[in-house]
Amino acid sequence: MQIMEEFLYKKLGGRNDYRDNLHLFDVPIIRSGFKKFNSQLRISEKFGLNRNTLRKKILDYKDRYKLQG
């Protein structure tokens, strides 16, 4: 956690920093969810996300971060 905080502390300063860095959390946790649960529906249930919200995140990250959906 501390390493991530220090990294972000150095990077922050722009207007869209939250949105620009959200992938640092979203992508690894979604990838882990796929490995563990093998299903978008099960991931959305376990993470407490609406399945449409999860699907949108997957589509947003699919090409840039090679996220499988």
N, CA, C and O atoms as a MOPAC input file, in Angstrom:
PM7 MOZYME 1SCF
protein

 N      0.82300 1    -1.18500 1     0.00000 1
 C      0.00000 1     0.00000 1     0.00000 1
 C      0.86700 1     1.24800 1     0.00000 1
 O      0.59800 1     2.20300 1    -0.72900 1
 N      1.88900 1     1.23400 1     0.80700 1
 C      2.73500 1     2.41800 1     0.92000 1
 C      3.44900 1     2.70200 1    -0.40600 1
 O      3.58900 1     3.86000 1    -0.80000 1
 N      3.89400 1     1.65700 1    -1.08500 1
 C      4.55100 1     1.84800 1    -2.38300 1
 C      3.58600 1     2.51000 1    -3.36000 1
 O      3.96400 1     3.43100 1    -4.08500 1
 N      2.35200 1     2.04500 1    -3.37800 1
 C      1.34400 1     2.62500 1    -4.26600 1
 C      1.06300 1     4.07800 1    -3.88800 1
 O      0.94500 1     4.93500 1    -4.76300 1
 N      0.95700 1     4.35500 1    -2.60100 1
 C      0.72400 1     5.73200 1    -2.16600 1
 C      1.84800 1     6.66000 1    -2.60400 1
 O      1.59500 1     7.76600 1    -3.08000 1
 N      3.08000 1     6.21300 1    -2.44500 1
 C      4.22400 1     7.03000 1    -2.84300 1
 C      4.24000 1     7.24700 1    -4.35300 1
 O      4.51100 1     8.35300 1    -4.82000 1
 N      3.95100 1     6.20000 1    -5.11100 1
 C      3.88800 1     6.30800 1    -6.56700 1
 C      2.84000 1     7.33800 1    -6.97600 1
 O      3.11200 1     8.21800 1    -7.79300 1
 N      1.64300 1     7.22500 1    -6.40500 1
 C      0.56000 1     8.14900 1    -6.75500 1
 C      0.84400 1     9.57100 1    -6.28500 1
 O      0.50800 1    10.53600 1    -6.97000 1
 N      1.45700 1     9.69400 1    -5.12600 1
 C      1.79700 1    11.01500 1    -4.60700 1
 C      2.67300 1    11.78000 1    -5.60700 1
 O      2.48800 1    12.97700 1    -5.82500 1
 N      3.61900 1    11.07000 1    -6.20200 1
 C      4.51900 1    11.69100 1    -7.17800 1
 C      3.80600 1    11.99900 1    -8.49100 1
 O      4.15500 1    12.96100 1    -9.17600 1
 N      2.81200 1    11.18800 1    -8.84600 1
 C      2.10700 1    11.32700 1   -10.12100 1
 C      0.97100 1    12.34300 1   -10.09000 1
 O      0.65200 1    12.94000 1   -11.11800 1
 N      0.36600 1    12.54300 1    -8.94400 1
 C     -0.83700 1    13.36300 1    -8.87000 1
 C     -0.53900 1    14.83200 1    -9.09500 1
 O      0.53200 1    15.33300 1    -8.75200 1
 N     -1.52000 1    15.51000 1    -9.68300 1
 C     -1.37100 1    16.93500 1    -9.89900 1
 C     -2.28500 1    17.45800 1   -10.99400 1
 O     -2.48500 1    18.66600 1   -11.11100 1
 N     -2.83700 1    16.56300 1   -11.79300 1
 C     -3.71300 1    16.97500 1   -12.88100 1
 C     -5.17600 1    16.91000 1   -12.50300 1
 O     -5.54100 1    16.42300 1   -11.43300 1
 N     -5.98700 1    17.39700 1   -13.38000 1
 C     -7.41600 1    17.48300 1   -13.12100 1
 C     -8.13200 1    16.12500 1   -13.15800 1
 O     -9.10000 1    15.92200 1   -12.42400 1
 N     -7.67600 1    15.21100 1   -13.98800 1
 C     -8.34400 1    13.92100 1   -14.14600 1
 C     -7.54900 1    12.77500 1   -13.54300 1
 O     -7.66100 1    11.64200 1   -14.01000 1
 N     -6.76300 1    13.03500 1   -12.53600 1
 C     -5.87500 1    12.01900 1   -11.98000 1
 C     -6.60700 1    10.78800 1   -11.45400 1
 O     -6.12000 1     9.66900 1   -11.62000 1
 N     -7.74500 1    10.96900 1   -10.83500 1
 C     -8.48500 1     9.81500 1   -10.31600 1
 C     -8.85600 1     8.88500 1   -11.47200 1
 O     -8.58100 1     7.68600 1   -11.43200 1
 N     -9.47100 1     9.44500 1   -12.48100 1
 C     -9.91700 1     8.65100 1   -13.62700 1
 C     -8.73200 1     8.06500 1   -14.39600 1
 O     -8.79900 1     6.93400 1   -14.87600 1
 N     -7.65000 1     8.83700 1   -14.51100 1
 C     -6.48300 1     8.38200 1   -15.26800 1
 C     -5.73200 1     7.24500 1   -14.57200 1
 O     -5.02800 1     6.48400 1   -15.23500 1
 N     -5.86700 1     7.11800 1   -13.26300 1
 C     -5.12000 1     6.09600 1   -12.52200 1
 C     -5.98600 1     4.97900 1   -11.95900 1
 O     -5.47100 1     4.07200 1   -11.30400 1
 N     -7.26500 1     5.02600 1   -12.19700 1
 C     -8.17300 1     4.01100 1   -11.66200 1
 C     -7.83900 1     2.60900 1   -12.18600 1
 O     -8.09400 1     1.61600 1   -11.50500 1
 N     -7.27300 1     2.52800 1   -13.38500 1
 C     -6.91700 1     1.22700 1   -13.96300 1
 C     -5.89400 1     0.48400 1   -13.10600 1
 O     -5.82300 1    -0.74300 1   -13.16600 1
 N     -5.10400 1     1.20000 1   -12.31300 1
 C     -4.09900 1     0.56300 1   -11.46300 1
 C     -4.74100 1    -0.36500 1   -10.43300 1
 O     -4.10800 1    -1.31400 1    -9.96900 1
 N     -5.97100 1    -0.09700 1   -10.08400 1
 C     -6.71600 1    -0.94100 1    -9.15700 1
 C     -7.65900 1    -1.87300 1    -9.91200 1
 O     -7.71000 1    -3.07500 1    -9.64900 1
 N     -8.40400 1    -1.29900 1   -10.85500 1
 C     -9.45000 1    -2.06100 1   -11.54600 1
 C     -8.92300 1    -3.26300 1   -12.32600 1
 O     -9.44300 1    -4.36900 1   -12.18300 1
 N     -7.91000 1    -3.05800 1   -13.13700 1
 C     -7.43700 1    -4.12500 1   -14.02800 1
 C     -6.94600 1    -5.34600 1   -13.24600 1
 O     -7.38300 1    -6.45900 1   -13.53800 1
 N     -6.04700 1    -5.17600 1   -12.25700 1
 C     -5.59200 1    -6.37700 1   -11.53900 1
 C     -6.70700 1    -7.10500 1   -10.78700 1
 O     -6.71300 1    -8.33500 1   -10.73400 1
 N     -7.64400 1    -6.36500 1   -10.21000 1
 C     -8.69500 1    -7.04400 1    -9.44500 1
 C     -9.68100 1    -7.75400 1   -10.38400 1
 O    -10.19400 1    -8.82000 1   -10.04400 1
 N     -9.94900 1    -7.17800 1   -11.54800 1
 C    -10.82900 1    -7.85600 1   -12.50400 1
 C    -10.14500 1    -9.09900 1   -13.06500 1
 O    -10.77900 1   -10.14700 1   -13.19600 1
 N     -8.86000 1    -8.99400 1   -13.39700 1
 C     -8.11700 1   -10.17300 1   -13.87100 1
 C     -8.13600 1   -11.28600 1   -12.82500 1
 O     -8.36000 1   -12.45100 1   -13.15200 1
 N     -7.90100 1   -10.92000 1   -11.57500 1
 C     -7.92900 1   -11.91100 1   -10.48900 1
 C     -9.31100 1   -12.52800 1   -10.35300 1
 O     -9.44400 1   -13.72900 1   -10.11800 1
 N    -10.33300 1   -11.70700 1   -10.50100 1
 C    -11.70800 1   -12.20700 1   -10.44000 1
 C    -11.98300 1   -13.23300 1   -11.51800 1
 O    -12.62200 1   -14.25200 1   -11.25800 1
 N    -11.50200 1   -12.97500 1   -12.73600 1
 C    -11.68500 1   -13.94800 1   -13.81500 1
 C    -10.96500 1   -15.25300 1   -13.51600 1
 O    -11.49500 1   -16.33300 1   -13.77600 1
 N     -9.76600 1   -15.15600 1   -12.97300 1
 C     -9.02300 1   -16.37600 1   -12.64100 1
 C     -9.74400 1   -17.20100 1   -11.58300 1
 O     -9.76100 1   -18.43000 1   -11.64000 1
 N    -10.33600 1   -16.51000 1   -10.62400 1
 C    -10.96800 1   -17.21700 1    -9.51000 1
 C    -12.39400 1   -17.65600 1    -9.80600 1
 O    -12.78000 1   -18.76900 1    -9.44900 1
 N    -13.18800 1   -16.79900 1   -10.45600 1
 C    -14.62400 1   -17.06800 1   -10.59900 1
 C    -15.06500 1   -17.43000 1   -12.01600 1
 O    -16.16400 1   -17.95700 1   -12.19100 1
 N    -14.23300 1   -17.16200 1   -13.04200 1
 C    -14.50900 1   -17.56000 1   -14.43000 1
 C    -15.81400 1   -17.04100 1   -15.02000 1
 O    -16.28800 1   -17.59500 1   -16.01200 1
 N    -16.40100 1   -16.01900 1   -14.45800 1
 C    -17.69500 1   -15.56100 1   -14.95400 1
 C    -17.92000 1   -14.09400 1   -14.56100 1
 O    -17.71000 1   -13.70600 1   -13.41100 1
 N    -18.34900 1   -13.29500 1   -15.53700 1
 C    -18.64800 1   -11.89400 1   -15.22600 1
 C    -19.76500 1   -11.77900 1   -14.18800 1
 O    -19.70900 1   -10.93100 1   -13.29700 1
 N    -20.76400 1   -12.62800 1   -14.30900 1
 C    -21.87500 1   -12.58500 1   -13.36300 1
 C    -21.40100 1   -12.89200 1   -11.94500 1
 O    -21.77300 1   -12.19500 1   -11.00100 1
 N    -20.58600 1   -13.92500 1   -11.79300 1
 C    -20.07400 1   -14.27600 1   -10.46000 1
 C    -19.15100 1   -13.19200 1    -9.91600 1
 O    -19.18500 1   -12.88900 1    -8.72400 1
 N    -18.31900 1   -12.60000 1   -10.79200 1
 C    -17.44300 1   -11.51000 1   -10.34500 1
 C    -18.28600 1   -10.34800 1    -9.84200 1
 O    -18.01500 1    -9.80600 1    -8.77000 1
 N    -19.29900 1    -9.96200 1   -10.59600 1
 C    -20.13100 1    -8.82700 1   -10.18900 1
 C    -20.83000 1    -9.10700 1    -8.85900 1
 O    -20.96400 1    -8.20800 1    -8.02800 1
 N    -21.27300 1   -10.34500 1    -8.65500 1
 C    -21.90300 1   -10.70700 1    -7.38400 1
 C    -20.90600 1   -10.64600 1    -6.23300 1
 O    -21.21700 1   -10.10100 1    -5.17400 1
 N    -19.71600 1   -11.19800 1    -6.43000 1
 C    -18.69800 1   -11.24500 1    -5.36600 1
 C    -18.15100 1    -9.85900 1    -5.04800 1
 O    -17.85800 1    -9.56400 1    -3.89000 1
 N    -18.00900 1    -8.99500 1    -6.07300 1
 C    -17.46000 1    -7.66100 1    -5.86700 1
 C    -18.51900 1    -6.64500 1    -5.44500 1
 O    -18.19000 1    -5.53000 1    -5.04200 1
 N    -19.79200 1    -7.03400 1    -5.53700 1
 C    -20.87000 1    -6.10700 1    -5.18800 1
 C    -21.04900 1    -5.01400 1    -6.23000 1
 O    -21.45400 1    -3.89600 1    -5.91200 1
 N    -20.74100 1    -5.35300 1    -7.48400 1
 C    -20.90300 1    -4.41500 1    -8.59500 1
 C    -22.10100 1    -4.82300 1    -9.43500 1
 O    -22.41800 1    -6.00600 1    -9.55200 1
 N    -22.75400 1    -3.84600 1   -10.00900 1
 C    -23.77800 1    -4.14100 1   -10.98800 1
 C    -23.08900 1    -4.78600 1   -12.18500 1
 O    -21.99700 1    -4.36300 1   -12.56400 1
 N    -23.69900 1    -5.78900 1   -12.78000 1
 C    -23.03600 1    -6.50200 1   -13.87500 1
 C    -22.79300 1    -5.59300 1   -15.08100 1
 O    -21.82500 1    -5.78500 1   -15.81700 1
 N    -23.66300 1    -4.60800 1   -15.28500 1
 C    -23.45900 1    -3.66000 1   -16.39100 1
 C    -22.25800 1    -2.74500 1   -16.11900 1
 O    -21.52800 1    -2.38500 1   -17.04200 1
 N    -22.05900 1    -2.37500 1   -14.86000 1
 C    -20.89600 1    -1.55900 1   -14.48500 1
 C    -19.61200 1    -2.34700 1   -14.72600 1
 O    -18.64500 1    -1.81700 1   -15.27200 1
 N    -19.60700 1    -3.61300 1   -14.31500 1
 C    -18.43800 1    -4.46500 1   -14.54100 1
 C    -18.18600 1    -4.62700 1   -16.03600 1
 O    -17.04300 1    -4.53300 1   -16.48400 1
 N    -19.21900 1    -4.86600 1   -16.79700 1
 C    -19.07700 1    -5.04100 1   -18.24600 1
 C    -18.50100 1    -3.78400 1   -18.89000 1
 O    -17.65200 1    -3.87600 1   -19.77800 1
 N    -18.95600 1    -2.61100 1   -18.45000 1
 C    -18.43600 1    -1.35500 1   -18.98700 1
 C    -16.94900 1    -1.21100 1   -18.67000 1
 O    -16.16600 1    -0.80000 1   -19.52600 1
 N    -16.56200 1    -1.55000 1   -17.44200 1
 C    -15.14900 1    -1.48100 1   -17.06200 1
 C    -14.31500 1    -2.41900 1   -17.92600 1
 O    -13.23200 1    -2.05000 1   -18.37900 1
 N    -14.81100 1    -3.62100 1   -18.15100 1
 C    -14.09100 1    -4.59700 1   -18.96700 1
 C    -13.91900 1    -4.06400 1   -20.38800 1
 O    -12.83100 1    -4.15100 1   -20.95700 1
 N    -14.98100 1    -3.51800 1   -20.95600 1
 C    -14.89900 1    -2.98000 1   -22.31300 1
 C    -13.95200 1    -1.78200 1   -22.38800 1
 O    -13.22800 1    -1.62700 1   -23.37100 1
 N    -13.95200 1    -0.93300 1   -21.35300 1
 C    -13.06300 1     0.22800 1   -21.32500 1
 C    -11.59400 1    -0.18000 1   -21.29400 1
 O    -10.75400 1     0.46600 1   -21.92100 1
 N    -11.28500 1    -1.24700 1   -20.56800 1
 C     -9.90100 1    -1.66300 1   -20.37800 1
 C     -9.44800 1    -2.74600 1   -21.35700 1
 O     -8.26300 1    -3.07600 1   -21.40900 1
 N    -10.36200 1    -3.29000 1   -22.11700 1
 C    -10.08700 1    -4.47300 1   -22.93400 1
 C     -8.89500 1    -4.29300 1   -23.87600 1
 O     -7.98500 1    -5.12200 1   -23.87300 1
 N     -8.88100 1    -3.25100 1   -24.66200 1
 C     -7.82500 1    -3.06800 1   -25.65800 1
 C     -6.55000 1    -2.51600 1   -25.04600 1
 O     -5.45800 1    -3.00100 1   -25.34300 1
 N     -6.67600 1    -1.51100 1   -24.19700 1
 C     -5.48300 1    -0.86400 1   -23.62700 1
 C     -4.68400 1    -1.78600 1   -22.73100 1
 O     -3.45400 1    -1.75700 1   -22.75700 1
 N     -5.36700 1    -2.61100 1   -21.93100 1
 C     -4.67800 1    -3.43000 1   -20.94000 1
 C     -4.84700 1    -4.91900 1   -21.16400 1
 O     -4.56100 1    -5.73200 1   -20.28500 1
 N     -5.32100 1    -5.26700 1   -22.36600 1
 C     -5.48600 1    -6.67200 1   -22.76200 1
 C     -6.30100 1    -7.46300 1   -21.74400 1
 O     -5.96100 1    -8.59100 1   -21.38500 1
 N     -7.36800 1    -6.85000 1   -21.29900 1
 C     -8.26600 1    -7.48500 1   -20.35100 1
 C     -9.24100 1    -8.35100 1   -21.11100 1
 O     -9.92500 1    -7.86600 1   -22.01300 1
 N     -9.31800 1    -9.60900 1   -20.76900 1
 C    -10.22800 1   -10.54900 1   -21.42700 1
 C    -11.64300 1   -10.34500 1   -20.90600 1
 O    -11.83000 1   -10.00700 1   -19.73700 1
 N    -12.60900 1   -10.53900 1   -21.73600 1
 C    -13.98700 1   -10.39100 1   -21.29600 1
 C    -14.78800 1   -11.44300 1   -21.86200 1
 O    -15.99200 1   -11.50300 1   -21.61500 1

